[in-house]
Amino acid sequence: MDIFAEYFFQRALIGGALIGLAAPLMGVFLVLRRLSMIGDTLAHVSIAGIALGFLLGIYPLGVGLVFALLASYGIERLRRAYRTYAELSIAIIMSGGVALATMLFTLGRGFNMNVMSYFFGSIYTLDYTDLAVVGAVTVLIVVMVAVNYKEMFLMFFDEDAAGVSGLPVRAYNIMITMLTALVISVSIKIVGALLVSSLLTIPVACSLLVARSFRHSVLWSVLFAEAAVLLGLVAAGIWDLAPGATVVLVLIAILIGILFIKRGFKL
């Protein structure tokens, strides 16, 4: 059987390629802001929204997206309230998301199995509505990064200087966090809530080892993410493996390979 001829696999490749572009674009800026763990937080909140969507009979991914956006706004408000301990905002929102998801699980035990697929990813079940949502989010991410590239570069390397120069730092912080929420919420069905942060951080970790400038880091992170997604999906399809986990393991293998080439030969 030629798996590439199957429509479900073609949709999986398209969805994976789109996320492989959007996730590292946001991941670069999250790593620079030292907010790498925000992915896990927003993913858990999105799961609560997805659970509510199943409970109410509404498009689950859409409800999860709304929850992620609200959580991203809450994180920025808490970061301003706890300037010295900004990481508290992530811990607080994550705790609330886990608690809410657990409560919703107990209210609708009949849909628990459906929700569980979002924990580990179900890229082979992507339909055309899902692809439309993922595509719209990817286009939005690319456009926003392209239009605001210089401002975002300045803000994340020296936020104080950006504020002094008149840049609306608060608005940009909210924008970046909300864009991240969009990426995470649509990525959950592809790699799962437990692995979604890997697409934000591991490609960036790989790029930081080989890039010679910030622009190159952005380009390399997208390249590594796309390679891992496509190789992981093909390997999973051929050998009947879990696609989300396979993608992440390919990313880790790439990272280990780069570390070995750059440093291993010197041991």
C-alpha positions as CSV (number, residue, x, y, z in Angstrom):
1,M,0.0,0.0,0.0
2,D,1.3,3.4,-1.0
3,I,0.6,5.5,2.1
4,F,1.3,8.7,0.2
5,A,-1.8,8.1,-1.9
6,E,-4.1,8.0,1.2
7,Y,-6.0,11.2,1.8
8,F,-5.6,11.1,5.6
9,F,-1.8,11.0,5.2
10,Q,-1.8,13.8,2.7
11,R,-3.8,15.9,5.2
12,A,-1.4,15.0,7.9
13,L,1.6,16.1,5.9
14,I,0.0,19.4,5.0
15,G,-1.0,20.0,8.7
16,G,2.4,19.0,9.9
17,A,4.2,21.2,7.4
18,L,2.1,24.2,8.4
19,I,2.8,23.8,12.1
20,G,6.4,23.1,11.3
21,L,6.5,26.7,9.9
22,A,4.4,28.5,12.6
23,A,5.7,26.9,15.8
24,P,9.4,27.7,15.5
25,L,8.7,31.2,14.4
26,M,7.1,31.8,17.7
27,G,9.5,29.6,19.6
28,V,12.5,31.8,18.8
29,F,10.9,34.7,20.5
30,L,9.7,32.7,23.5
31,V,13.2,31.3,24.0
32,L,14.6,34.8,23.9
33,R,12.1,35.9,26.5
34,R,12.9,32.9,28.6
35,L,9.3,31.7,28.5
36,S,10.0,28.3,27.0
37,M,7.6,26.6,29.4
38,I,4.6,28.7,28.3
39,G,3.8,26.0,25.7
40,D,3.0,23.4,28.4
41,T,0.9,25.9,30.3
42,L,-1.3,27.0,27.3
43,A,-1.5,23.4,26.2
44,H,-3.1,22.3,29.5
45,V,-5.5,25.2,29.4
46,S,-6.4,24.3,25.8
47,I,-7.2,20.8,26.9
48,A,-9.7,22.2,29.4
49,G,-11.3,24.1,26.6
50,I,-11.4,21.0,24.3
51,A,-13.0,19.0,27.2
52,L,-15.7,21.7,27.5
53,G,-16.2,21.6,23.7
54,F,-16.9,17.9,23.9
55,L,-19.2,18.4,26.8
56,L,-21.2,21.1,25.1
57,G,-21.1,19.5,21.6
58,I,-19.2,22.5,20.2
59,Y,-16.1,22.3,17.9
60,P,-13.5,21.3,20.5
61,L,-10.5,22.8,18.8
62,G,-12.3,26.1,18.6
63,V,-13.2,26.2,22.3
64,G,-9.6,25.2,23.1
65,L,-8.3,28.1,21.0
66,V,-10.5,30.5,22.9
67,F,-9.3,29.2,26.3
68,A,-5.7,29.5,25.2
69,L,-6.2,33.1,24.1
70,L,-7.8,34.0,27.5
71,A,-5.0,32.2,29.3
72,S,-2.4,34.1,27.3
73,Y,-4.0,37.4,28.3
74,G,-4.1,36.3,31.9
75,I,-0.4,35.4,31.8
76,E,0.6,38.9,30.6
77,R,-1.6,40.5,33.3
78,L,0.0,38.4,36.0
79,R,3.5,39.1,34.6
80,R,2.9,42.8,35.1
81,A,1.6,42.1,38.6
82,Y,4.6,40.0,39.6
83,R,7.4,41.8,37.7
84,T,10.2,40.4,39.9
85,Y,8.7,36.8,39.8
86,A,7.3,36.8,36.3
87,E,7.5,32.9,36.1
88,L,4.7,32.8,38.7
89,S,2.2,33.7,36.0
90,I,3.0,30.5,34.1
91,A,2.7,28.4,37.3
92,I,-0.6,30.0,38.3
93,I,-2.3,29.6,34.9
94,M,-1.0,26.1,34.5
95,S,-2.4,25.1,37.9
96,G,-5.8,26.6,37.0
97,G,-5.8,24.9,33.6
98,V,-5.1,21.4,35.0
99,A,-7.7,21.9,37.8
100,L,-10.4,23.0,35.3
101,A,-9.6,20.2,32.9
102,T,-9.8,17.6,35.7
103,M,-13.1,19.0,36.8
104,L,-14.5,18.8,33.2
105,F,-13.3,15.3,32.9
106,T,-15.4,14.2,35.9
107,L,-18.4,16.0,34.5
108,G,-18.3,14.2,31.2
109,R,-16.8,10.8,31.6
110,G,-18.4,9.6,28.3
111,F,-16.1,11.9,26.2
112,N,-12.8,11.2,28.1
113,M,-11.5,8.8,25.4
114,N,-12.0,11.5,22.8
115,V,-10.2,14.1,24.9
116,M,-7.3,11.7,25.6
117,S,-6.4,11.7,21.9
118,Y,-5.6,15.4,22.2
119,F,-3.0,14.6,24.9
120,F,-1.0,12.4,22.5
121,G,-2.0,13.9,19.2
122,S,-4.2,12.5,16.4
123,I,-2.8,14.0,13.2
124,Y,-4.3,11.2,11.1
125,T,-7.8,12.4,12.0
126,L,-7.3,15.9,10.7
127,D,-10.2,17.0,8.5
128,Y,-10.5,19.9,6.1
129,T,-11.9,22.2,8.9
130,D,-8.9,21.5,11.0
131,L,-6.6,22.2,8.0
132,A,-8.4,25.5,7.4
133,V,-7.9,26.6,11.0
134,V,-4.2,25.5,11.0
135,G,-3.6,27.3,7.7
136,A,-5.3,30.5,8.8
137,V,-3.2,30.6,12.0
138,T,0.0,29.9,10.1
139,V,-0.7,32.7,7.6
140,L,-1.4,35.0,10.5
141,I,1.8,34.1,12.3
142,V,3.9,34.6,9.2
143,V,2.3,37.9,8.3
144,M,2.6,39.3,11.9
145,V,6.3,38.2,12.2
146,A,7.1,39.7,8.8
147,V,5.4,43.0,9.5
148,N,6.7,43.4,13.1
149,Y,10.1,41.7,12.7
150,K,12.3,44.7,13.6
151,E,10.1,45.8,16.6
152,M,10.0,42.2,18.0
153,F,13.8,41.9,17.5
154,L,14.4,45.1,19.5
155,M,11.9,44.3,22.2
156,F,13.1,40.8,23.0
157,F,16.8,41.8,23.1
158,D,16.3,44.9,25.1
159,E,12.8,45.5,26.3
160,D,13.7,48.6,28.4
161,A,15.4,50.2,25.4
162,A,12.3,49.4,23.2
163,G,10.0,51.1,25.8
164,V,12.2,54.2,25.9
165,S,12.2,54.4,22.1
166,G,8.4,54.6,22.2
167,L,7.6,51.0,21.2
168,P,4.3,49.8,22.8
169,V,5.9,47.0,24.7
170,R,2.8,45.9,26.6
171,A,0.8,45.6,23.3
172,Y,3.6,43.6,21.7
173,N,3.9,41.3,24.7
174,I,0.2,40.6,24.6
175,M,0.3,40.1,20.8
176,I,3.2,37.6,21.0
177,T,1.6,35.6,23.8
178,M,-1.7,35.4,22.0
179,L,-0.1,34.3,18.8
180,T,1.7,31.6,20.8
181,A,-1.7,30.6,22.2
182,L,-3.0,30.2,18.7
183,V,-0.1,28.1,17.6
184,I,-0.3,25.8,20.6
185,S,-4.1,25.3,20.4
186,V,-4.0,24.2,16.7
187,S,-0.8,22.1,17.3
188,I,-2.4,20.0,20.0
189,K,-4.3,17.7,17.6
190,I,-1.1,17.2,15.6
191,V,1.5,16.3,18.3
192,G,-0.6,16.3,21.5
193,A,-0.7,18.5,24.5
194,L,2.1,16.6,26.2
195,L,4.5,17.2,23.3
196,V,3.4,20.5,21.9
197,S,6.1,22.6,23.6
198,S,8.8,20.5,21.8
199,L,7.9,22.1,18.5
200,L,8.4,25.5,20.0
201,T,11.7,24.9,21.7
202,I,13.7,22.0,20.3
203,P,14.0,23.4,16.7
204,V,15.2,26.7,18.3
205,A,17.7,24.8,20.5
206,C,19.1,23.1,17.3
207,S,19.3,26.4,15.4
208,L,21.2,28.2,18.2
209,L,24.0,25.7,17.8
210,V,24.5,26.4,14.1
211,A,23.2,29.9,13.4
212,R,25.5,32.9,13.3
213,S,22.8,35.6,13.6
214,F,19.3,36.0,14.8
215,R,17.9,35.9,11.3
216,H,19.8,32.7,10.6
217,S,18.4,31.3,13.8
218,V,14.9,31.9,12.7
219,L,15.5,30.3,9.3
220,W,17.4,27.3,10.7
221,S,14.7,26.6,13.4
222,V,12.0,26.5,10.7
223,L,14.2,24.2,8.6
224,F,14.8,21.8,11.5
225,A,11.1,21.7,12.4
226,E,10.0,21.0,8.9
227,A,12.5,18.3,8.4
228,A,11.5,16.6,11.7
229,V,7.8,16.8,11.0
230,L,8.1,15.4,7.5
231,L,10.6,12.7,8.4
232,G,8.7,11.8,11.6
233,L,5.4,11.4,9.8
234,V,6.9,9.3,7.0
235,A,8.6,7.0,9.5
236,A,5.4,6.7,11.6
237,G,3.4,6.0,8.5
238,I,5.7,3.3,7.2
239,W,6.4,1.5,10.5
240,D,3.0,2.2,12.2
241,L,4.4,4.4,15.0
242,A,2.8,7.1,17.1
243,P,3.2,10.2,14.7
244,G,3.5,12.9,17.4
245,A,6.0,11.0,19.4
246,T,8.0,10.1,16.3
247,V,8.3,13.7,15.3
248,V,9.6,14.7,18.7
249,L,12.1,11.9,18.7
250,V,13.4,12.9,15.3
251,L,13.9,16.5,16.7
252,I,15.8,15.1,19.6
253,A,17.9,13.0,17.3
254,I,18.7,16.0,15.2
255,L,19.7,17.9,18.3
256,I,22.0,15.1,19.6
257,G,23.5,14.8,16.1
258,I,24.4,18.5,16.0
259,L,25.8,18.4,19.5
260,F,28.0,15.4,18.6
261,I,29.3,17.0,15.4
262,K,30.1,20.3,17.1
263,R,31.4,19.0,20.4
264,G,31.6,15.2,20.4
265,F,34.7,15.1,18.2
266,K,36.6,17.3,20.7
267,L,36.1,14.9,23.7
